[in-house]
């Protein structure tokens, strides 16, 4: 399973992009998206994107 970013809540701060160990997060048309093929949800650890996101519940299970 992969995570997704709720675009309406995303502040486009960029913190998640640099924390992703799989380079699954990229900017696309002024919003960040998560490539489901690359996202591993940090292999059982707390997802790093969700941990650094300043807005709760923005990086969620898809």
C-alpha positions as CSV (number, residue, x, y, z in Angstrom):
1,X,0.0,0.0,0.0
2,X,1.1,3.6,-0.5
3,X,0.5,6.9,1.1
4,X,-1.0,9.9,-0.6
5,X,-0.9,13.7,0.0
6,X,-4.2,15.5,0.5
7,X,-3.7,18.4,-1.9
8,X,-6.2,20.6,-0.3
9,X,-4.3,20.5,3.0
10,X,-0.8,20.6,1.7
11,X,1.0,23.9,2.3
12,X,3.7,23.0,-0.3
13,X,6.5,23.4,2.3
14,X,8.6,20.7,0.8
15,X,9.6,19.0,4.0
16,X,8.2,15.6,2.9
17,X,10.1,15.5,-0.4
18,X,13.5,15.6,1.3
19,X,12.6,13.1,4.1
20,X,11.4,10.4,1.8
21,X,13.9,7.5,1.7
22,X,12.5,6.2,-1.6
23,X,12.4,9.5,-3.5
24,X,8.7,8.8,-4.0
25,X,7.5,12.4,-3.4
26,X,7.8,15.0,-6.2
27,X,6.3,18.4,-7.1
28,X,3.7,18.2,-9.9
29,X,1.8,21.3,-11.0
30,X,2.3,23.2,-7.8
31,X,1.4,20.3,-5.5
32,X,3.3,17.4,-4.1
33,X,2.4,13.9,-5.1
34,X,3.5,10.5,-3.9
35,X,4.5,7.9,-6.5
36,X,2.6,4.8,-5.3
37,X,5.1,2.5,-7.1
38,X,8.0,3.9,-5.0
39,X,6.2,4.4,-1.7
40,X,6.8,1.6,0.9
41,X,5.3,3.5,3.8
42,X,8.8,3.4,5.2
43,X,8.7,-0.4,5.7
44,X,6.7,-0.5,8.9
45,X,8.3,2.5,10.6
46,X,6.3,5.7,11.0
47,X,6.1,7.3,7.5
48,X,8.7,10.0,7.4
49,X,6.6,12.3,5.3
50,X,3.8,12.2,7.9
51,X,6.3,12.8,10.7
52,X,7.7,16.0,9.2
53,X,4.5,17.4,7.8
54,X,3.4,20.5,9.7
55,X,-0.3,19.8,8.9
56,X,-1.8,16.7,10.6
57,X,-3.4,14.1,8.4
58,X,-2.0,15.4,5.2
59,X,0.1,12.3,4.3
60,X,-2.5,9.5,4.6
61,X,-3.0,5.9,3.5
62,X,-4.3,5.7,0.0
